């Protein structure tokens, strides 16, 4: 049964009380976070609303430590693939709004193949399939056909190994179909957990139903999809309210299904065709946004955090230190945008991309900054999803899996897509990180596999 587990008054009271939190409460909360203990709601709220520079400095320091302890310096790389901009919803913040007059399209399967060819040449192995909501033009059968088309494609350097899906809230039956199709994570943004704001920005269409949307992950879990990713669009409502909403949603799923969000996405409202960004009174400045990312990392240390190319290069670099663990690279938010990139054709994108560098430039800079770009999809294919992944992460054993897989996929990327300079840079990172693999058995196997990759004796190794 559908339920509203977001208590608006409870959150508002928490945030009001947090304004009066003293240094002892905030300091105690940070001490708990540093020891790896779970924080109470009132402590998380207090961390968010506080503006004391000393506390802020410590928040960022602890968030960075948590990220390094759990994720090391790995950064997962992905790209979105937009297949349709047909949409029946009238969302005030989105350029795909049904009321906007522009030439809409969806990709044919031949066009899907062309987009995927380009993405594979960029080195991507993990895609996030994106589409507007329109059952007539973009049915679940169409989405399933897109997924099958992607998985059926084979290239000289491998294939797309995992398709995550970000489509509208749907039925349990349709989620079963997505599960059977072999998707990775099912991603859905609540946009805002503040119901009055939600109602004011969703003017018409199925998405207007707050409760239907809110309970989508319950239906997905009931259908067997145990890997789900949440998020809000920061800038629609009070951002602190939405952080608490995210955490309550995560706790609801943990209590009911024994596993919460695998990932949390943190998109921030930015200009898009057909909307005036000045109409939104809750826009989030850079300093507040960075604090929000750090607090989320502290509140849910084992949950991956995703950042898109809505953010600038400088902001992305800053947020990697604050807790982000996944980024998109070389992204297009346009249907057919990869094959039409560089043309003078006027095409409608969902939102403005603020970091428009190509994928290899972003990946290379990550290495310059001491990160390990990871193209790993092993957990999905090994059944380490849902509570099985979380138990691995919470036990501290995730490093024996994720680090070797990251190094092997980076080696593979460097050999298949990098020039000599890139290969040399990747080799330095790999040699530096191999000793950090705790298990001697896995460390030796990783070294063997990396040599096989370099000698052309194999690809797609993982543990």
Backbone torsions as a table, in degrees:
resi	resn	phi	psi	omega
1	UNK	NA	142.1	178.2
2	UNK	-71.1	145.6	178.4
3	UNK	-147.7	155.6	175.0
4	UNK	-103.2	100.6	-178.4
5	UNK	-97.0	10.6	175.6
6	UNK	-99.7	106.4	-178.5
7	UNK	-91.1	101.8	-174.8
8	UNK	-59.6	-46.3	-177.9
9	UNK	-64.6	-39.7	179.2
10	UNK	-58.5	-45.8	-179.5
11	UNK	-66.3	-44.7	-179.6
12	UNK	-62.1	-40.1	177.9
13	UNK	-66.0	-39.6	177.4
14	UNK	-58.9	-47.2	-176.6
15	UNK	-68.6	-35.0	177.6
16	UNK	-68.1	-44.2	177.8
17	UNK	-62.5	-36.3	-177.0
18	UNK	-64.3	-26.0	179.0
19	UNK	-62.3	-21.9	-177.0
20	UNK	-106.7	11.9	-179.6
21	UNK	-65.5	136.4	-180.0
22	UNK	-90.0	172.8	-177.5
23	UNK	-62.0	-31.2	-178.9
24	UNK	-64.8	-42.6	179.9
25	UNK	-65.9	-45.9	-178.5
26	UNK	-66.4	-44.8	178.3
27	UNK	-61.8	-39.6	177.6
28	UNK	-64.4	-39.5	178.5
29	UNK	-63.5	-41.7	180.0
30	UNK	-68.6	-35.6	175.6
31	UNK	-61.8	-42.5	178.1
32	UNK	-62.7	-44.7	-179.6
33	UNK	-60.9	-40.6	-179.1
34	UNK	-65.9	-29.9	177.9
35	UNK	-85.0	-2.0	179.2
36	UNK	83.1	19.9	-179.9
37	UNK	-90.3	152.9	179.2
38	UNK	-74.4	135.2	-179.9
39	UNK	-90.3	150.4	173.7
40	UNK	-78.6	161.9	179.7
41	UNK	-56.5	-43.5	-176.8
42	UNK	-66.6	-29.1	178.2
43	UNK	-73.3	-40.9	177.7
44	UNK	-63.7	-43.9	178.7
45	UNK	-60.9	-40.8	-179.7
46	UNK	-64.3	-39.6	177.8
47	UNK	-62.9	-38.3	-177.8
48	UNK	-69.2	-45.5	-172.5
49	UNK	-82.4	-14.4	-176.9
50	UNK	-71.5	147.6	-179.6
51	UNK	-127.3	14.8	178.3
52	UNK	-69.2	120.3	-176.3
53	UNK	-55.3	-36.8	179.9
54	UNK	-66.6	-42.0	177.4
55	UNK	-66.7	-40.0	-179.5
56	UNK	-62.2	-42.9	179.0
57	UNK	-60.1	-40.0	-179.1
58	UNK	-72.6	-35.0	176.3
59	UNK	-57.7	-48.7	-179.1
60	UNK	-66.2	-37.9	179.6
61	UNK	-63.6	-46.0	-178.5
62	UNK	-69.7	-40.1	177.7
63	UNK	-59.0	-43.2	178.2
64	UNK	-64.2	-40.0	178.8
65	UNK	-64.7	-42.2	179.2
66	UNK	-61.5	-45.6	-179.1
67	UNK	-61.7	-45.2	-178.9
68	UNK	-66.4	-36.6	-179.2
69	UNK	-66.0	-38.8	-175.0
70	UNK	-93.6	-42.9	-175.0
71	UNK	-104.8	-4.4	-174.4
72	UNK	62.9	-140.8	176.2
73	UNK	-113.4	30.5	178.2
74	UNK	-82.8	141.5	173.9
75	UNK	-130.2	117.4	-179.8
76	UNK	-76.3	137.1	-176.9
77	UNK	-110.1	137.2	176.5
78	UNK	-150.1	175.0	175.0
79	UNK	-143.4	144.9	174.5
80	UNK	-81.4	150.7	173.2
81	UNK	-129.4	107.7	179.5
82	UNK	-86.8	123.6	-176.7
83	UNK	-109.2	-18.4	-179.8
84	UNK	-157.8	138.3	173.7
85	UNK	-113.8	13.8	170.5
86	UNK	-68.5	132.7	-179.1
87	UNK	-153.1	138.3	179.5
88	UNK	-96.1	-6.4	-178.3
89	UNK	-86.3	152.4	175.7
90	UNK	-116.2	83.9	-179.8
91	UNK	-98.0	125.2	-170.6
92	UNK	-63.9	-19.8	-173.4
93	UNK	-101.0	-3.4	-168.6
94	UNK	-114.0	136.7	179.9
95	UNK	-72.4	-17.1	177.9
96	UNK	-84.1	3.9	177.4
97	UNK	-41.0	131.1	-177.6
98	UNK	-56.5	-28.2	-178.7
99	UNK	-79.3	-8.9	-179.3
100	UNK	-82.6	137.8	-176.2
101	UNK	-98.8	101.0	173.9
102	UNK	-151.8	166.0	-177.6
103	UNK	-75.8	111.2	-177.4
104	UNK	-93.3	155.9	179.7
105	UNK	-156.3	160.1	168.7
106	UNK	-130.7	153.5	-176.4
107	UNK	-77.1	138.8	166.7
108	UNK	-74.8	168.5	179.3
109	UNK	-65.7	-32.5	175.0
110	UNK	-64.6	-38.2	178.4
111	UNK	-70.5	-35.6	174.2
112	UNK	-59.1	-45.6	-179.9
113	UNK	-60.9	-39.9	-179.6
114	UNK	-65.1	-42.7	177.5
115	UNK	-62.6	-43.0	-177.9
116	UNK	-67.8	-36.7	176.0
117	UNK	-56.9	-44.3	-179.0
118	UNK	-67.3	-42.8	179.6
119	UNK	-63.9	-39.2	178.4
120	UNK	-66.8	-36.8	177.4
121	UNK	-66.4	-23.6	174.9
122	UNK	-78.6	-9.7	178.4
123	UNK	98.8	3.0	-176.4
124	UNK	-72.4	141.6	174.9
125	UNK	-121.5	-12.7	-177.3
126	UNK	-127.4	123.5	179.8
127	UNK	-118.2	153.1	171.0
128	UNK	-113.9	108.2	-178.9
129	UNK	-77.3	128.8	-174.9
130	UNK	-125.2	142.0	178.2
131	UNK	-158.9	150.5	172.1
132	UNK	-73.9	173.2	-178.4
133	UNK	-99.6	114.0	178.0
134	UNK	-163.6	99.0	-174.6
135	UNK	-63.3	-27.3	-179.5
136	UNK	-74.1	-45.1	-175.9
137	UNK	-94.1	-24.5	-173.7
138	UNK	-139.4	68.9	-176.0
139	UNK	-75.3	169.8	176.5
140	UNK	-61.9	-32.9	178.2
141	UNK	-64.5	-37.4	176.5
142	UNK	-64.9	-44.5	178.3
143	UNK	-60.5	-43.5	179.3
144	UNK	-63.6	-37.5	177.9
145	UNK	-65.9	-39.1	176.6
146	UNK	-61.5	-44.9	-179.3
147	UNK	-62.1	-45.6	179.8
148	UNK	-62.8	-42.1	179.4
149	UNK	-59.3	-43.6	-179.8
150	UNK	-64.3	-47.8	-177.7
151	UNK	-67.6	-26.9	-178.1
152	UNK	-78.0	-13.4	-176.5
153	UNK	-80.6	132.5	177.4
154	UNK	-124.7	140.8	-176.8
155	UNK	-126.9	169.9	178.4
156	UNK	-57.6	-36.8	-178.3
157	UNK	-101.9	24.2	176.8
158	UNK	114.4	-139.1	-173.8
159	UNK	-161.3	171.1	169.7
160	UNK	-72.7	122.4	-170.4
161	UNK	-97.3	-17.1	178.7
162	UNK	-153.7	131.4	176.0
163	UNK	-111.9	110.3	169.0
164	UNK	-84.5	155.8	-172.4
165	UNK	-128.8	127.2	176.0
166	UNK	-122.3	86.5	177.9
167	UNK	-128.4	171.0	-173.6
168	UNK	-60.1	155.4	173.8
169	UNK	-52.9	135.5	-176.8
170	UNK	-140.3	-165.8	-173.6
171	UNK	-87.5	163.6	176.4
172	UNK	-59.8	-40.1	179.2
173	UNK	-59.8	-43.3	-180.0
174	UNK	-68.7	-34.3	176.1
175	UNK	-65.5	-34.4	175.9
176	UNK	-62.4	-38.0	178.8
177	UNK	-66.2	-40.4	177.7
178	UNK	-65.1	-39.6	177.3
179	UNK	-60.5	-46.1	-179.0
180	UNK	-65.0	-26.6	-179.8
181	UNK	-77.4	-9.1	175.9
182	UNK	83.7	33.8	178.9
183	UNK	-68.8	162.9	173.9
184	UNK	-85.4	-103.5	179.1
185	UNK	-93.1	137.7	170.0
186	UNK	-92.2	121.1	-174.3
187	UNK	-111.6	135.1	176.0
188	UNK	-151.6	129.8	177.3
189	UNK	-94.2	130.6	173.8
190	UNK	-70.6	-15.7	-176.8
191	UNK	73.0	-59.5	170.3
192	UNK	-151.6	142.8	177.3
193	UNK	-91.3	-2.3	177.9
194	UNK	-85.0	103.0	-168.9
195	UNK	-59.0	-41.9	177.7
196	UNK	-59.8	-41.4	177.1
197	UNK	-67.1	-42.9	177.7
198	UNK	-53.6	-46.3	-179.0
199	UNK	-66.3	-30.9	-176.8
200	UNK	-79.0	-25.8	-178.3
201	UNK	-99.6	-12.3	175.2
202	UNK	-106.9	98.0	-166.7
203	UNK	-83.9	-29.5	-179.3
204	UNK	-166.2	162.1	179.2
205	UNK	104.0	168.7	-178.8
206	UNK	-57.0	-30.6	-177.4
207	UNK	-67.6	-14.8	-179.9
208	UNK	-65.9	-20.0	-178.2
209	UNK	-79.3	99.0	-175.8
210	UNK	-57.3	-46.0	-175.5
211	UNK	-69.2	-41.7	177.6
212	UNK	-58.3	-44.4	-179.8
213	UNK	-67.5	-43.6	-176.8
214	UNK	-62.0	-33.8	-175.6
215	UNK	-96.0	13.2	-179.3
216	UNK	-61.2	-41.5	-178.9
217	UNK	-67.8	-28.1	174.4
218	UNK	-63.6	-44.7	178.8
219	UNK	-65.4	-39.1	178.5
220	UNK	-63.4	-45.0	178.2
221	UNK	-62.5	-41.8	178.5
222	UNK	-62.1	-26.3	179.6
223	UNK	-87.9	-1.0	177.2
224	UNK	101.3	1.6	176.9
225	UNK	-87.1	103.5	-175.3
226	UNK	-99.9	5.6	179.0
227	UNK	-117.6	100.2	-175.9
228	UNK	-126.4	149.3	-178.7
229	UNK	-127.9	125.9	-179.1
230	UNK	-101.2	-176.7	178.4
231	UNK	169.0	163.9	172.2
232	UNK	-132.1	164.2	175.3
233	UNK	-99.6	98.3	-176.1
234	UNK	-66.3	128.2	-176.8
235	UNK	123.2	-13.6	177.6
236	UNK	-80.2	-45.0	-177.5
237	UNK	-132.2	-176.2	175.8
238	UNK	-53.8	116.8	-174.9
239	UNK	-63.1	-30.8	179.1
240	UNK	-68.8	-37.1	175.4
241	UNK	-60.5	-43.9	-176.4
242	UNK	-69.1	-32.0	174.6
243	UNK	-62.6	-46.0	178.7
244	UNK	-64.4	-35.9	175.8
245	UNK	-61.9	-43.6	176.8
246	UNK	-58.0	-43.7	-177.5
247	UNK	-68.8	-38.0	176.2
248	UNK	-65.4	-38.3	177.9
249	UNK	-64.3	-43.8	178.9
250	UNK	-61.0	-43.0	179.8
251	UNK	-66.6	-36.8	176.3
252	UNK	-58.4	-46.1	-179.4
253	UNK	-68.2	-39.2	178.1
254	UNK	-61.9	-42.7	-178.7
255	UNK	-67.7	-39.5	-173.8
256	UNK	-86.6	-35.2	-173.1
257	UNK	-122.7	2.8	178.3
258	UNK	68.6	14.3	175.5
259	UNK	-157.8	134.0	179.0
260	UNK	-96.4	-147.7	-178.5
261	UNK	-66.5	134.7	169.3
262	UNK	-74.9	-36.9	177.2
263	UNK	-138.4	154.8	169.1
264	UNK	-125.1	126.3	177.0
265	UNK	-96.2	146.7	-176.5
266	UNK	-127.2	59.0	176.1
267	UNK	-67.9	147.9	179.1
268	UNK	-118.2	136.7	-178.0
269	UNK	-54.1	129.8	177.9
270	UNK	-140.7	166.6	-176.2
271	UNK	-57.6	143.7	177.0
272	UNK	-149.0	156.6	-178.7
273	UNK	-60.3	137.0	174.2
274	UNK	85.8	0.2	178.9
275	UNK	-130.7	152.1	177.2
276	UNK	-108.6	111.4	-174.7
277	UNK	-63.2	-21.8	178.4
278	UNK	-71.7	-8.4	177.5
279	UNK	-79.0	-5.5	-175.2
280	UNK	-110.1	113.7	-172.4
281	UNK	-82.2	-3.5	-174.6
282	UNK	-112.4	29.3	179.3
283	UNK	-58.3	143.1	-172.6
284	UNK	-105.3	122.1	179.4
285	UNK	-74.9	167.5	-174.1
286	UNK	-60.2	-42.8	-177.3
287	UNK	-65.0	-43.9	178.4
288	UNK	-65.3	-40.3	-178.7
289	UNK	-63.6	-43.7	178.7
290	UNK	-62.1	-40.2	178.2
291	UNK	-63.5	-40.7	179.2
292	UNK	-61.0	-45.1	179.2
293	UNK	-60.0	-44.0	-179.3
294	UNK	-65.0	-40.6	-179.4
295	UNK	-68.1	-39.4	176.5
296	UNK	-61.4	-42.8	178.5
297	UNK	-59.5	-40.9	178.5
298	UNK	-67.4	-39.8	-175.2
299	UNK	-72.2	-37.3	-179.3
300	UNK	-129.6	74.9	-170.8
301	UNK	-62.0	-26.6	-174.7
302	UNK	-96.7	4.6	-179.2
303	UNK	-96.7	130.2	176.9
304	UNK	-64.7	149.0	179.2
305	UNK	-124.5	129.2	-172.2
306	UNK	-110.8	135.0	176.8
307	UNK	-125.1	132.7	-178.7
308	UNK	-97.6	179.9	179.0
309	UNK	-82.8	16.3	166.3
310	UNK	-61.7	-30.4	-175.0
311	UNK	-89.8	152.0	-179.9
312	UNK	-72.2	166.8	178.2
313	UNK	-56.6	-47.4	-178.0
314	UNK	-65.2	-39.4	-179.2
315	UNK	-68.9	-37.9	178.2
316	UNK	-62.1	-42.7	178.5
317	UNK	-60.7	-42.6	-179.1
318	UNK	-65.5	-42.2	-175.1
319	UNK	-74.8	-20.8	173.0
320	UNK	-62.2	-35.4	177.4
321	UNK	-72.5	-26.6	-174.7
322	UNK	-88.1	-9.0	175.7
323	UNK	142.2	-6.5	-179.6
324	UNK	-67.4	138.5	-179.0
325	UNK	-123.1	-8.2	177.2
326	UNK	-137.8	138.7	175.8
327	UNK	-137.5	151.0	171.9
328	UNK	-86.1	157.9	-178.1
329	UNK	-144.2	131.1	179.5
330	UNK	67.2	32.3	-168.2
331	UNK	-76.4	150.2	166.4
332	UNK	-126.2	136.1	178.3
333	UNK	-107.6	28.1	-178.3
334	UNK	-117.2	141.6	174.3
335	UNK	-65.9	119.0	-176.7
336	UNK	76.7	17.2	-171.7
337	UNK	-69.6	-27.4	-178.0
338	UNK	-72.4	-41.9	-179.7
339	UNK	-76.0	-19.7	-178.4
340	UNK	-103.9	4.5	-179.1
341	UNK	-62.8	133.8	179.8
342	UNK	93.2	-10.7	178.4
343	UNK	-81.4	163.5	178.5
344	UNK	-89.0	3.2	-178.8
345	UNK	-67.0	134.7	178.8
346	UNK	-83.9	115.1	-178.3
347	UNK	-128.9	149.7	-174.7
348	UNK	-91.9	125.5	176.0
349	UNK	-103.3	161.1	-179.2
350	UNK	-70.0	-36.9	178.1
351	UNK	-157.5	167.5	-178.3
352	UNK	-76.1	130.2	174.8
353	UNK	-87.5	123.7	-176.8
354	UNK	-98.3	-13.6	173.8
355	UNK	-121.0	93.6	-171.9
356	UNK	-100.0	20.1	175.8
357	UNK	-67.1	156.2	177.2
358	UNK	-73.6	166.0	-172.5
359	UNK	-60.8	-44.0	-175.4
360	UNK	-65.4	-31.7	177.8
361	UNK	-67.0	-43.3	179.1
362	UNK	-64.9	-44.9	-178.4
363	UNK	-65.2	-41.5	179.3
364	UNK	-63.7	-41.0	179.4
365	UNK	-66.6	-35.0	176.3
366	UNK	-57.6	-43.1	178.7
367	UNK	-66.2	-39.0	177.3
368	UNK	-59.2	-32.6	-178.4
369	UNK	-88.9	6.9	174.5
370	UNK	91.3	11.4	179.8
371	UNK	-96.1	160.3	175.0
372	UNK	-107.8	103.9	174.6
373	UNK	-63.5	128.9	-176.9
374	UNK	-119.1	131.9	177.3
375	UNK	-111.6	21.8	-173.0
376	UNK	-70.1	139.5	172.6
377	UNK	-131.9	20.5	-170.5
378	UNK	-63.7	-40.1	-175.4
379	UNK	-61.1	-39.3	178.6
380	UNK	-61.3	-43.1	-173.8
381	UNK	-82.6	-13.7	178.3
382	UNK	-101.8	3.2	179.3
383	UNK	78.9	13.0	178.9
384	UNK	-90.7	70.0	179.4
385	UNK	-122.3	171.6	176.0
386	UNK	57.4	-134.2	-176.3
387	UNK	-68.6	-21.5	177.6
388	UNK	-68.8	-39.0	175.9
389	UNK	-68.6	-43.0	-177.1
390	UNK	-63.5	-37.3	178.6
391	UNK	-66.5	-35.6	176.7
392	UNK	-64.9	-44.2	-178.9
393	UNK	-66.4	-45.8	-175.4
394	UNK	-71.2	-22.9	178.4
395	UNK	-82.2	-9.5	-178.9
396	UNK	84.0	6.2	-178.1
397	UNK	-89.7	-2.9	-174.8
398	UNK	-63.2	-28.6	179.7
399	UNK	-63.9	-30.8	178.2
400	UNK	-73.5	-8.2	178.1
401	UNK	-111.2	-54.4	-171.9
402	UNK	-71.1	-39.7	-179.3
403	UNK	-64.0	-51.6	178.5
404	UNK	-60.9	-38.3	179.3
405	UNK	-66.0	-38.8	177.3
406	UNK	-62.5	-44.0	-178.3
407	UNK	-66.6	-40.4	179.4
408	UNK	-67.7	-39.1	179.2
409	UNK	-72.2	-32.5	175.7
410	UNK	-66.6	-42.0	176.7
411	UNK	-59.7	-45.6	178.9
412	UNK	-60.2	-45.0	178.8
413	UNK	-60.1	-45.8	-176.5
414	UNK	-63.2	-38.1	-179.6
415	UNK	-73.4	-35.1	-174.1
416	UNK	-89.3	-27.7	-171.8
417	UNK	-129.5	-11.1	-174.9
418	UNK	-96.5	154.7	172.3
419	UNK	-84.8	-175.5	-175.5
420	UNK	-60.6	-43.5	-179.8
421	UNK	-60.8	-43.0	179.7
422	UNK	-64.2	-43.0	-178.8
423	UNK	-62.5	-40.3	179.3
424	UNK	-65.2	-40.9	179.0
425	UNK	-64.5	-42.8	179.4
426	UNK	-65.2	-38.3	-179.1
427	UNK	-63.0	-37.9	178.1
428	UNK	-63.4	-45.7	179.1
429	UNK	-60.9	-45.9	-176.5
430	UNK	-62.7	-46.7	-179.4
431	UNK	-64.2	-35.3	179.2
432	UNK	-68.0	-35.9	-172.5
433	UNK	-90.4	-23.6	-176.8
434	UNK	-54.7	-41.7	179.4
435	UNK	-62.7	-15.6	-179.0
436	UNK	-82.3	-5.4	174.9
437	UNK	-74.9	114.3	-170.6
438	UNK	-66.8	-41.2	-177.0
439	UNK	-76.5	122.1	179.9
440	UNK	-62.6	-39.4	-179.7
441	UNK	-62.8	-47.7	-179.6
442	UNK	-68.2	-36.3	179.4
443	UNK	-62.0	-45.2	179.1
444	UNK	-64.1	-40.9	180.0
445	UNK	-65.7	-37.3	178.6
446	UNK	-63.1	-44.7	178.5
447	UNK	-60.1	-44.1	178.7
448	UNK	-61.0	-45.1	-177.9
449	UNK	-66.9	-38.4	178.7
450	UNK	-63.2	-38.9	176.3
451	UNK	-64.7	-38.5	177.5
452	UNK	-63.1	-41.7	179.1
453	UNK	-62.3	-46.7	-178.7
454	UNK	-64.8	-31.4	-179.3
455	UNK	-90.8	3.4	179.7
456	UNK	73.8	22.3	-176.4
457	UNK	-97.0	8.2	178.8
458	UNK	165.5	165.8	178.7
459	UNK	-145.7	167.4	173.3
460	UNK	59.1	50.2	173.0
461	UNK	-88.5	142.8	174.9
462	UNK	-160.1	161.1	178.3
463	UNK	-116.3	NA	NA
